């Protein structure tokens, strides 16, 4: 069985009532919540190439656009090949 703490530091803390705490502010941290906070740790060599978050975002956006374009071209090529095979 655990012993209860009887240190003076524990006894010195006053108990507060709700009206002593003051009034809360609605939306006080909303700005921070909306902005979000996604932390990504980069390797040192990557950090040298992309020193700011804007540089990282720009590189990732262009990579996504390239991947999307490649996917569109791949689907188009497969469809064209099937049509050629069916016509033969």
C-alpha positions in Angstrom: 0.0 0.0 0.0 1.3 3.5 -0.9 1.9 6.0 1.8 0.2 9.4 1.4 2.5 12.4 1.0 2.6 14.7 4.0 5.2 17.1 2.8 4.7 20.8 3.5 4.9 21.7 -0.2 1.8 19.7 -0.8 -0.1 21.4 1.9 0.9 24.9 0.9 -1.1 24.8 -2.4 -4.3 26.7 -1.9 -7.5 25.3 -3.4 -9.1 27.7 -6.0 -12.7 28.1 -6.8 -14.1 28.6 -10.3 -14.8 32.3 -9.8 -11.2 32.9 -8.7 -9.8 31.5 -12.0 -11.2 34.3 -14.1 -13.1 34.2 -17.3 -11.8 32.1 -20.2 -11.3 33.6 -23.7 -13.1 31.8 -26.5 -10.9 31.0 -29.4 -7.7 32.0 -27.7 -5.6 29.3 -29.4 -7.7 29.0 -32.6 -5.2 30.8 -34.8 -2.4 28.4 -33.8 -4.8 25.4 -34.2 -5.8 26.5 -37.7 -2.2 27.0 -38.8 -1.3 23.5 -37.7 2.1 22.3 -36.9 3.6 19.5 -38.9 7.2 19.0 -38.1 9.4 17.2 -40.5 13.0 16.5 -39.7 15.3 16.7 -42.8 18.6 15.1 -43.3 21.5 17.6 -43.3 22.2 17.1 -47.1 18.5 17.7 -47.9 18.5 20.8 -45.6 21.3 22.3 -47.7 19.3 21.9 -50.9 16.0 23.2 -49.4 16.8 25.7 -46.6 13.2 27.0 -46.2 9.8 25.5 -45.9 8.8 27.4 -49.1 11.6 25.7 -51.0 10.5 22.3 -49.7 6.8 22.9 -50.6 7.7 24.1 -54.1 9.8 21.0 -54.8 7.1 18.7 -53.5 4.4 20.4 -55.5 6.4 20.1 -58.7 7.1 16.5 -57.9 3.4 15.8 -57.4 2.6 17.5 -60.7 5.2 15.4 -62.5 3.9 12.2 -60.9 0.3 13.1 -61.9 1.4 13.9 -65.5 3.4 10.6 -65.7 0.4 8.7 -64.5 -1.9 10.4 -67.1 0.5 9.6 -69.9 0.9 6.0 -68.7 -2.9 5.4 -68.8 -3.1 7.0 -72.2 -0.3 4.8 -73.6 -1.9 1.6 -72.3 -5.3 2.5 -73.9 -3.7 3.3 -77.2 -1.7 0.0 -77.2 -4.9 -2.0 -76.5 -6.7 -0.3 -79.4 -3.8 -1.1 -81.8 -3.7 -4.7 -80.7 -7.4 -5.1 -81.2 -7.2 -3.5 -84.7 -4.5 -5.9 -85.9 
